[in-house]
Amino acid sequence: MKNVFSLCSVLFCHLFLFTACSTDDNDSPVVPVSYSLLIYMAADNSMNSEVDYTLQELKEGMKRSGGNTVVYLDRSDAAPRLFQITADGEEVALKDYEEENSASAETLARVIAETKTLVPSETFGLVYWSHSMGWVPSGYSKDTRATVSNEASFPRTRYLGMDEHQALNTQGLTLMEIDEMAAALPDNVAQFMLFDACMMGSVEALYQLRNKCRYFIASPAEILMEADYDASGMPYSELLPQLFGGKEELALACEKYYNHYNNMSAKILRSATITLIDAQQLDGLYSTVNSILDNRLAAMQSLNTDGVQVYHRGSLPKIFFDLDAIMKLTSTTAQYNTFKTQLAQTVLYKATTEKFASDLSLTACSGLSVYVPLSKWSGTTEYTYYFSKLEWSHVYGLN
């Protein structure tokens, strides 16, 4: 759903009419809860075309939800605004803003604080809705790739979110980085963070944010961006009621996301990965991986990754590998068994369709991706950023 470039969009012009088979006939009475959910929609970019679909989904979902849903919306054709969606699916204005940079970690932190003040509750959840590709930049194309050893080099920026208009009558792209988000957000800012954005099931990204919430929901692969086919991000009309609960409800929300896509009539639309992570177990996961990879950077730089499960497709360099697959390659039987035990405590739920967009097999997915610092990337901006900014890189014992 959330890639800036064409990778995350699937071409459906040869398809006719497709609908999801999944429905929710739950007519149970709605029980009010003291829970506020902020949907942070950084859509001042090409995601603007998906906004109306998502808002309608949220409004339908609120008719069966007992908490409060607040939306921060920054569109490409309007200044940002903050509003609440009522149980009747109506919008109630909370605050209007001048044009601002929604791809700023400081803006995100401020909006969270404002939401908590304007709609106070005992519990708070955050949905980050925008573009993302983990390490991969906006504007990535064959024409702009450099080469390293005659191979496509790693792209030269990282980003989470995107804003094309930071002030009135201005244009210019700004992006948010994972380390910036982690630095700006207070610890324990939310019970959970849901990333309705591509490739955010990255162990490096989630480890950087591990102290910000108790649970994460994210996709290690792409997320479809096709509102015309009922295939655009999270199907909030189905899963929103579960976003006002605890661990069991969040797992059910993940299951509904998976079922929504896996039950699509068209194979090309059966494209989804989803994972629920216990953030409190990420330190244990780090320690387990560190015990295996400490002082082994040289071995990792020359690791043969041919045939290892990846989470992206097309012409992108293979940089998002399955964490379990990599650890199996690099550990003894005893070490791997210890790792598997810790991984099971960390990944509370995971599900994948058989393929993504019919061309990426997802048969060996553990729910988390990991970067392998191969020697061919050495010297790039990204390699330097990985080891200087991302705490997960310390698993190699260099810091």
N, C-alpha and C positions, 0 to 999 in steps of 0.2 A: 504493500500500500504506500509506503512512505519514501521510496527512493526518488531523488531529484531527477535522475536520468531515466532512460527508458527501461532499465533492467527490471524495475519493480512494477511496471505496467505490462500486462499481458494483452496481446492483440487478439481481440475477440470479433473482429469484423466478419469472420467466416462463420460465426455462430448465429443462431437465430434467437431463440428465447429460452432462457434458463431460469429456474427458480430453485431455491433451497427446499429440500423435503422436510427439514426439521421444523417442528412447531412446538409451542409450549401451551398446553391447555390447563395450566395450573391456575385454578380460580380460587385459591385459598385467600382468606381475608388478609388484607395488608396490615401488618403490625408496625406502628410507628417506632422508630429507633432514634436515639440521639447520635446521629452519624451524618457528617457532611462529606460530600465527595466533590472534589474540584476536577473538572475536565479542562485541562489547559491546552487549548487549541491554537498552536502556532501555525497559522494557515496563510500567512502573508507570503505565499509562494504557490507553486502549482497544486498544492493540496486544497486550494480554495474551491476547486471543482467538486470536492468530496464533502464539503461542509454541510450543505443542505440535507444530504442523505443522513449524515451522522446526527444532526440535530433532530431530525424526525425520528430516528431510532431511539435517541435519548428520551424524547417526549413520550413515545409509546412505552418505553421501559419504565418511566416514572409512574405511569398509571398503575403499576403493580409493585411499586417500591415504597418502603416505609421511611427512608431517610431523606436527606436534602441533597439535591444536585445543583451545583453551581458551575457555570461555564465562563471561562475567560476566552474570548474569541477575538483574534486578530486576523482579519481577512485582507486580501490584496486590494480590495476596492472600498474599504471602510476602516475608520479608526477603531482601535480595540474597545471592547466593552465587557462588562462583567454583569451577569444576570443569573437569576435562579429559575429553574424549571419546576413548576408546581406539580402536585399530584394529578392535576387535570391536564398536564402537558402544555401549560401556558408559560410564557416568559415574563418574568418580573425584573425590571431593571434595578441593578444595585449600584453601578458606577460606570461612568463614561470616561474615556481617556483621550488625550491628544495622541496623535500618531507616535508610536514608540517601538523600540526594538524588542519584540517578543522572543527573539533568539538570544536573549541575554539572561544569564543565570541570576543576575541581580533583579531583573524584572520578575522572573519566576518566583524568587524568594519573597519579593514584595507582595505579589498577588496572593501567594499562599497566606501571608500574614493578614492581608486585607480580608480575605475570605473567612479566616478564622474569627476575625473581629465582627464582620457583618453578619455571619451565619454561625454563631457559636454552637458547639456540640461537644459531646464527650469524646468522640472518636472522629478521625479525619483520614480520608484516603485521597490519593492523587493519581490521576490518569494523565500521562503526557502523550499528546496526540500531535504528531507532526512527521516530518521527514527524519530519517536516520539511516545510516548504513555503517554504523560502528566506525571503522577506520577509513572508509572510502569517502572521497570528497564529492561535492556537487560538481556538475559539469564534467564528470569523467567521460572521456571518449577516446577512441583510438587515435584521433588527431592530436590529443594533448599529452599522450603517454610518452614518457622518456623511456630509455632502454637501459637495462643492466644485463651485461653478458648476452645480448641479443634477445632478452626476454622483456616482457612488459614490466616496468618497475612498479613498485608499490606507489599508489597515488599519494600526492604530496600534501594533503590536508586531512583532518578528521573532523567530524561534525555530529552534532545532535541538535536538530531544529534548524530552521532557516528563516531569515527575514529579508525581504527585498526592499522594504520601505521603512527606514528607521525614523523619519521625520516627515512633516508635511512637505509635499512637492519634491521629495528627494527619492532617489533610487540608489541602490548599492547593497550588495549581498553581505550579510553577516551570519555567522554560524556560532553554535555553542559547542564547547568541548566538555567531555565527561569530567575532567578534573576541575573545570570551572564550576560545573553544577555541584559537585561534591563539596567544594570550598564554600559555596554560597548558601547551601541549605543547612539549617540547624540539624543536629543529630535528633533522631526520633521525631522527625517532622510529621510523619504519617504512619498509620498502621501498615499500609501497603502502598506500593507504587506499581502501577500498571503502565507499561510502555506500549501504546498503540502505535508502534513505529518499527521499522524493519531492523533486524539483526541485533536487537538489544539483549538477546539471551547470551551475551558474551560474558564469560567469567571475569575478564578484566574490567569491564564496565560495571558489573554488579558488585564486584569486590570493592571498587572505588567508592561505591554508594552504600556499602553494607551497613553503616551506622545510621542511615537516614530513616529506615523503616524496619518492620518485622518481616514482611513478605514482599517478594517481587513476582509479578506476572510479566512474561516477556516471550518473544519469539526469537530463537537463534537464527532463523532464516528470514526471508522476505515476508511481507504481508500484502495481500492483494489490494489493488486500488481501482476497483471497477464497480462504482455505485450503481450503474445501469443494470448490473447483473446480480444485485444484492450480495456483492462480494467486495466490500470495502471495509477493511479493518474489523473491529469488534462488533458483533451484532447486538448492540445494546438493548434492543427491544426484547431480546431473549435472556441476556445474562445480567442486565443492570440490577435486578433485585438481589442477586447474590453478592454484589459489590458492597453491600451494607452489612456484611456478616464477618465471621472469623475464618479460620483455616479451612474448615469443611466447605463453607459456602464459596470461598475463593477457588477451591479445587473444582467445585461444581460449575463455576463460571468458566473455568478452563475447559471443562468437558463440553459445555454448551458451545463454546467457540469451535472446538474441534468438530463436533457433530454438525454444526452449521455448514462447515466446508466439506467435510467428508461425505455428507449426504447430498451434495450438489448433483444435478442431473448430468452436467457436462464434466468429463474427466479433467479437462484443463482447469476447471474451477475447484477441483478437489485438491487444494494446495494450502496446507497450513501446518505449522509447528507451534506448539505452545508449552510453556513450562511454568510451574509454581515453585519458587525457591524460598527456603527458610533462611533469611539473611543472617540469623544468629549462628548458622552452621558454616558460613563462608570462611570464618577464621579457621575452623577445623579443617575445611577442605584445603585451604591455603597451606596449613601446616603439613598435611599429608602429602600434598604435591611437592612442597619444599623438601621434605625428607627424601624424596625420590630424585629431584632435579638439582639439588644444591651442588654447586661447582660442576655442573654438567652442561654449561652453555655451549662449549665447543662441540659436544656430541649432538646437541639439538640443532646447531647450525648446519650440520651435515646430515640430518635425519632424512631418510628416504620416505617421503610422504605419498608416494604413488599409490593410488587405490584407497587412500584413507578417506572416510566420510567427510564431505565438506557441506557447507550450508548456503553456498551461492552458486551461481551458474553463469553461463554466457562467457564473455571475454575477460571477466575480472580475474586478476591473479588469485590463486587459491590461498587464502589467508585466514578464513574462518573454518578451522578443523573441529571435528567432534572431540570434546575433552576426553571422554572415555577411550576413544580409539587411540588417541595420542598416548595416554597413560599406559595402555596395554602394550604399546610398542616399546615403551621406555622403562618398564619396571620388571622386577622379578615376579614370580608367581605369588610369593608372600606379600610383597609390596602392593601388587595389584589387588589382591584380596582385601587388604586394609583400605586401599583407595575406594574400592567398590562399596565397602561398608559405609564409609564416610559420604560417598556420593549419594547413597540411598537415603541418608539422613538429611542431605542438603536439598535434593530434588524431590519435592513432595508429590508432584504430579507432572507427567509429561505425556504428550500425545503427538503423533505426526501422521499425516496422510502418507500414502505409499510413495507419492511423488509430489514435486512442486512443478506446476505448469507443464506436466508431462515429460520434462526433460532432465529433472534432477531427482535421482533416487534418494529416498529418505529412510532406507531400511535399517540403518545402524546409527540411530540418534539417541544420545543420552540426555538431551535437554539443554546442554551448555556447549558453547563453542569456545575455542581457545586459539590464540595466535602462536605460531611457531616462528621464532626469530632466525630464519634461515640465513646463511651467510650471504646469499644473493641480495638480501635487503640491507646489508650492513652499509652504513654511511648515508642512508636516506634520512630525510626529515622524520619520517615515521619511526624508524628504528631508534633514533635518538629520543624522540618523544616517548616511546614505549618505556625505555629504561630510565628516563629522567622524570616522568610525570606519573606513570601508572604504578601503583603500589604492588600489583600482582607480579610485576617483573622481578621483585625481590626474591621470588622462588628460586632464582638461580644463584643467590648468595652474593650478588655483586654490590649490594647497598647495605 
